[in-house]
């Protein structure tokens, strides 16, 4: 039987599980009420080696493969807060991979290493008030001025945005080229002209701070540009695959957790003379949901294996075949997780609608997955082109 996880991976799993259950879970109720978790969580995760396990040692990581990140994403949902999980995954798998892949040694030392150690907080700034999944529509622009770039614009839906020490930001450098005229920049948030416009009030993921930011004549040195000028869209498409894949892993893990929790609830909840889990209609539904989750799990693991082989073994770009399958996985997982959370809430009856029951939060939190990192509709539009439709 194919087994991608080694004893070292499983040892790492125990470490992350302990962190989620002992350091995070006892505090998540308060963090949900506060609508933010403390930045010390990043520091603790960095000290334990959780953030950088899958990064090269020379970049401040532990030199592991991508499966370490998968294990991390599977165990963090045990915290009971998708908001905390998302904040940590943005730090380790969304705002920073592109620095490791194309950054200079100076950029790695100044930005990546402190992020992986938890000494600084990172955010990814792509979406704008008028441009989300349509990257070609972004209006934030960077103009070369001598040895600097001057950036003006606005970004929104920025996870970790209220307390980030730097943002990995996409801006137009050649507007005539559309999406292919973009470049990536590393922008310290203490730079003059950078500001947080407001903290956004979300439906779910309450413990994660999400901000709208503005940049007014923000001047940064040209050495803070990531990679080549006007190549940002290509870098973004590669970076998106890690974001979508690790998001799929985390969302599916949350679905399994909700199913297991609901089964335990159903054994104790008696209606009409016997536990509700003994009702045949619910047994059939749970069998179907477990089966669909297991199928999605196998598909996601296939995508992880391809991603790991291309990026970590061959150390090359992600193939279009892998891009296609990861996009399919995100759509599939999004649909399955939405169904699972809705059915699990229904299974709880009236109690599923009460905030003190974990399923209520899980039901709200999961809704973001079909939007963030590319809406399901955008994914299907993109896939139709890849398939040749």
C-alpha positions in Angstrom: 0.0 0.0 0.0 1.3 3.5 -0.9 2.2 5.3 2.2 3.7 8.8 1.7 4.1 9.6 5.4 7.2 8.4 7.3 7.8 8.0 11.0 9.3 11.5 11.0 6.1 12.9 9.5 4.1 11.1 12.2 6.4 12.5 14.9 5.8 15.9 13.5 2.0 15.2 13.6 2.2 14.6 17.3 4.0 17.9 17.8 1.4 19.9 15.9 -1.5 18.0 17.5 -0.1 18.8 20.9 0.3 22.5 19.9 -3.3 22.6 18.6 -4.8 20.9 21.6 -2.8 22.4 24.4 -1.6 25.8 23.3 -4.5 26.8 21.0 -7.8 25.0 21.8 -8.1 26.1 25.4 -8.0 29.8 24.2 -10.0 29.7 21.0 -13.3 30.6 22.7 -11.8 33.8 24.0 -10.0 34.6 20.7 -13.3 34.1 18.8 -14.9 36.7 21.1 -11.9 39.0 20.8 -11.9 38.5 17.0 -8.2 38.1 17.0 -5.6 35.8 18.4 -2.3 37.1 19.9 0.8 37.4 17.8 2.6 35.3 20.4 0.9 32.3 18.7 3.1 32.9 15.6 6.2 33.0 17.9 5.3 29.8 19.6 4.7 28.0 16.3 8.0 29.3 15.1 9.8 28.1 18.2 8.4 24.6 17.7 9.5 24.5 14.1 5.9 24.2 12.8 6.0 27.2 10.4 9.2 26.3 8.6 9.2 22.5 8.6 8.9 22.3 4.8 11.4 25.0 4.0 15.1 24.6 3.2 17.4 24.8 6.2 19.3 27.7 4.5 16.1 29.6 4.4 15.4 29.1 8.1 13.4 25.9 7.8 13.9 22.3 8.8 14.6 21.0 5.3 11.5 18.8 5.1 9.2 18.0 2.1 5.7 19.3 1.4 4.1 16.4 3.4 5.2 18.2 6.6 3.0 21.1 5.6 0.1 18.7 4.9 0.5 17.1 8.3 0.4 20.6 9.8 -2.7 21.6 7.9 -4.5 18.4 9.0 -3.7 18.9 12.7 -4.2 22.6 13.2 -8.1 22.3 12.9 -8.0 20.5 16.2 -7.6 24.0 17.7 -11.4 24.4 17.1 -10.9 27.7 15.3 -10.6 28.0 11.5 -9.5 31.6 12.0 -6.4 30.6 13.9 -5.6 27.9 11.4 -6.0 30.3 8.5 -3.8 32.9 10.1 -1.0 30.4 10.6 -1.3 28.9 7.2 -1.2 32.4 5.5 2.1 32.9 7.4 3.7 29.6 6.4 2.0 28.6 3.1 0.6 31.7 1.3 2.6 34.9 2.0 6.0 33.3 2.2 6.5 30.5 -0.3 7.2 32.9 -3.2 10.0 34.5 -1.1 11.7 31.1 -0.7 11.3 30.3 -4.4 12.5 33.5 -6.1 13.8 35.8 -3.3 17.3 37.0 -3.1 19.5 36.1 -0.1 18.9 39.5 1.4 15.1 39.1 1.0 15.3 35.7 2.6 17.3 37.0 5.5 15.2 40.1 6.1 11.7 38.8 5.5 11.5 35.0 5.2 13.6 33.8 8.2 11.9 36.1 10.7 8.5 34.9 9.4 9.4 31.2 9.8 10.7 31.8 13.3 7.5 33.7 14.2 9.4 36.9 15.0 7.5 38.8 12.3 3.9 38.4 10.9 3.4 38.1 7.2 0.3 38.8 5.0 -0.5 38.3 1.3 -1.9 41.3 -0.5 -3.5 40.4 -3.8 -7.3 41.2 -3.7 -8.7 44.7 -4.1 -12.1 46.2 -3.5 -12.8 46.0 -7.3 -10.7 43.0 -8.2 -10.8 39.6 -6.4 -10.4 36.5 -8.4 -9.9 38.6 -11.5 -6.2 39.4 -11.0 -6.1 41.3 -14.3 -8.4 43.9 -12.8 -6.1 45.1 -10.0 -5.4 48.8 -9.9 -2.6 49.1 -7.3 0.4 50.3 -9.3 4.2 50.6 -8.7 6.2 53.1 -10.6 10.0 53.0 -10.8 11.7 56.1 -9.6 15.4 55.9 -9.6 16.5 53.2 -7.2 13.0 53.0 -5.7 9.4 52.0 -6.5 6.5 54.2 -5.5 3.3 52.3 -4.8 -0.2 53.6 -4.7 -3.4 51.6 -4.3 -5.7 49.7 -2.0 -5.9 46.0 -1.0 -8.7 44.2 0.9 -9.5 40.8 2.5 -5.9 40.7 3.9 -5.6 38.0 6.5 -3.2 39.0 9.3 -3.6 42.5 7.9 -4.1 44.5 11.1 -0.8 43.4 12.6 1.4 42.3 9.7 5.1 43.4 9.8 5.3 43.1 6.0 3.0 42.2 3.1 3.8 40.2 0.0 2.1 42.5 -2.5 1.1 42.3 -6.1 1.0 45.6 -8.1 0.8 46.7 -11.7 4.2 47.7 -13.2 3.1 47.6 -16.8 -0.6 48.4 -17.0 -0.7 47.9 -20.8 0.1 44.2 -20.4 -3.0 43.5 -18.2 -2.4 40.6 -15.8 1.0 40.0 -17.3 2.2 43.4 -16.3 2.3 42.8 -12.6 5.2 42.4 -10.2 5.6 41.2 -6.6 7.0 43.4 -3.8 7.8 43.0 -0.2 6.5 46.0 1.7 7.3 46.6 5.4 4.1 47.9 7.0 6.0 50.7 8.9 6.9 52.3 5.6 5.5 55.9 5.3 2.2 56.0 3.4 1.2 52.5 4.3 -1.9 52.2 6.6 -4.7 49.9 7.7 -8.0 51.5 6.5 -10.2 49.2 8.6 -10.7 45.8 10.1 -13.4 43.9 8.3 -16.3 42.3 10.1 -16.7 38.7 8.7 -19.4 36.1 8.9 -16.9 33.4 10.2 -13.2 32.9 10.9 -13.7 35.4 13.7 -10.4 34.8 15.4 -8.5 35.8 12.2 -8.0 39.5 11.7 -8.8 40.6 8.1 -8.1 44.1 7.0 -8.4 46.6 4.2 -5.1 48.5 3.6 -4.1 51.5 1.6 -0.8 52.6 0.1 -0.3 56.3 -0.6 3.1 57.1 -2.2 4.7 54.2 -0.5 8.4 54.3 -1.4 10.4 51.1 -1.2 13.9 50.3 -2.5 14.0 48.4 -5.8 15.7 45.5 -4.0 12.3 44.7 -2.4 10.9 43.6 -5.7 10.5 39.9 -5.8 11.8 38.2 -9.0 11.7 39.9 -12.4 9.6 42.9 -13.2 6.3 42.1 -15.0 6.5 38.4 -14.1 4.3 38.6 -11.0 1.3 36.9 -12.6 3.4 33.8 -13.4 4.8 33.7 -9.9 1.2 34.2 -8.5 -0.2 31.2 -10.5 2.5 29.0 -9.1 2.0 30.4 -5.5 -1.8 29.9 -5.9 -1.3 26.1 -6.2 0.2 25.9 -2.7 -2.5 28.1 -1.3 -5.3 26.1 -2.9 -3.8 22.7 -2.0 -3.1 23.4 1.6 -6.5 25.0 1.9 -8.1 21.8 0.6 -6.2 19.7 3.1 -7.2 21.9 6.0 -10.9 22.2 5.0 -11.2 18.4 4.5 -9.6 17.8 7.9 -12.2 20.1 9.4 -15.0 18.1 7.7 -13.7 14.8 9.1 -13.5 16.5 12.6 -17.1 17.7 12.2 -18.3 14.2 11.3 -16.6 12.5 14.2 -17.9 15.1 16.6 -21.4 14.8 15.3 -21.3 11.0 15.6 -20.4 11.3 19.3 -23.2 13.8 19.8 -25.6 11.4 18.1 -24.8 8.6 20.4 -25.8 10.7 23.4 -28.7 12.6 22.0 -31.9 10.5 22.4 -35.1 11.2 20.5 -38.2 9.0 20.3 -36.7 6.4 22.5 -33.2 5.8 21.0 -30.0 7.7 20.1 -30.5 9.6 16.9 -27.4 8.1 15.3 -29.3 4.8 15.3 -31.9 6.2 13.0 -31.3 4.6 9.6 -31.8 7.8 7.6 -28.9 9.4 9.4 -26.7 6.3 9.3 -27.1 6.3 5.5 -26.2 10.0 5.3 -23.2 9.6 7.5 -22.0 6.7 5.4 -22.3 8.7 2.3 -20.5 11.7 3.8 -17.6 9.6 5.1 -17.3 7.9 1.8 -17.2 11.2 -0.2 -14.6 12.6 2.2 -12.4 9.6 1.9 -12.6 9.8 -1.9 -11.7 13.5 -1.7 -8.9 12.7 0.7 -7.4 10.2 -1.8 -7.6 12.8 -4.6 -6.0 15.5 -2.6 -3.2 13.2 -1.6 -2.6 12.5 -5.3 -2.3 16.2 -5.9 0.0 16.6 -3.0 2.2 13.8 -4.3 2.5 15.5 -7.7 3.1 18.9 -6.2 5.8 17.5 -3.8 7.5 15.6 -6.6 7.7 18.6 -9.0 8.5 21.4 -6.4 10.5 19.6 -3.7 12.1 16.6 -5.5 12.6 17.9 -9.0 12.7 21.5 -7.7 11.0 22.9 -10.8 7.8 24.7 -11.7 4.4 23.1 -11.3 3.1 21.4 -14.4 -0.2 22.4 -16.0 -1.5 18.9 -15.3 -0.9 19.4 -11.6 -2.4 22.9 -11.7 -5.5 21.3 -13.3 -5.9 18.6 -10.7 -5.3 21.0 -7.8 -8.0 23.3 -9.1 -10.4 20.4 -9.5 -9.5 19.3 -5.9 -10.4 22.7 -4.5 -13.8 22.7 -6.2 -14.5 19.1 -5.1 -13.5 19.7 -1.5 -15.4 22.9 -1.3 -18.7 21.2 -2.4 -18.2 18.2 -0.1 -17.2 20.3 3.0 -20.2 22.6 2.5 -22.5 19.6 2.4 -20.9 17.9 5.4 -21.1 21.0 7.6 -24.7 21.6 6.6 -25.8 18.1 7.3 -23.9 17.9 10.6 -25.6 21.1 11.7 -29.0 19.7 10.7 -28.2 16.5 12.6 -27.8 18.7 15.8 -31.3 20.1 15.3 -31.9 23.3 17.3 -28.6 22.9 19.1 -26.8 23.2 15.9 -28.0 26.8 15.7 -26.6 27.7 19.1 -23.1 29.2 19.3 -22.0 27.1 22.2 -22.0 24.0 20.0 -18.8 23.8 17.9 -20.8 22.8 14.8 -22.3 26.3 14.5 -18.9 27.9 14.2 -17.6 25.1 11.8 -20.7 25.7 9.6 -20.0 29.4 9.4 -16.2 29.1 9.0 -16.2 26.6 6.1 -18.2 28.9 3.8 -15.1 31.0 3.0 -13.4 28.1 1.3 -15.4 28.3 -1.9 -14.5 32.0 -2.2 -10.9 32.4 -0.9 -8.0 31.6 -3.2 -10.2 31.8 -6.3 -14.0 31.3 -6.3 -15.4 28.0 -7.4 -16.9 29.7 -10.5 -13.5 31.2 -11.4 -11.9 27.8 -10.9 -14.4 26.2 -13.3 -13.9 29.0 -15.9 -10.1 28.4 -15.7 -10.5 24.6 -15.9 -12.7 24.8 -18.9 -9.9 26.5 -20.7 -7.3 24.0 -19.5 -9.4 21.1 -20.6 -9.9 22.7 -24.0 -13.7 23.5 -23.8 
